[in-house]
Amino acid sequence: MKQFTIKAEFDPEARVWCGSNDEVPLTTEASTLDELLARATEIGPEIAVMNGLAKSGEEVTFHLTADRVAVYAG
């Protein structure tokens, strides 16, 4: 089993979550974290196989870490 970590950051201007992993390499975006993780697990295994990081049919898991900043200007 291969495991990769997707780092997610919120883009307040576009109002989307952007996720990436430089090792795979994978970059994608979605409006929610659940959608981002679903997208990563949809495209990530194929990208990992294409880059020699996993074998075809091998279990590949993605761990999502998220960072979002709230600013209080009171």
Rosetta blueprint (number, residue, H / E / L):
1 M L
2 K E
3 Q E
4 F E
5 T E
6 I E
7 K E
8 A E
9 E E
10 F E
11 D E
12 P L
13 E L
14 A L
15 R L
16 V E
17 W E
18 C E
19 G E
20 S E
21 N E
22 D L
23 E L
24 V L
25 P L
26 L E
27 T E
28 T E
29 E E
30 A E
31 S L
32 T L
33 L H
34 D H
35 E H
36 L H
37 L H
38 A H
39 R H
40 A H
41 T H
42 E H
43 I H
44 G H
45 P H
46 E H
47 I H
48 A H
49 V H
50 M H
51 N L
52 G L
53 L L
54 A L
55 K L
56 S L
57 G L
58 E L
59 E L
60 V E
61 T E
62 F E
63 H E
64 L E
65 T E
66 A E
67 D E
68 R L
69 V L
70 A L
71 V L
72 Y L
73 A L
74 G L
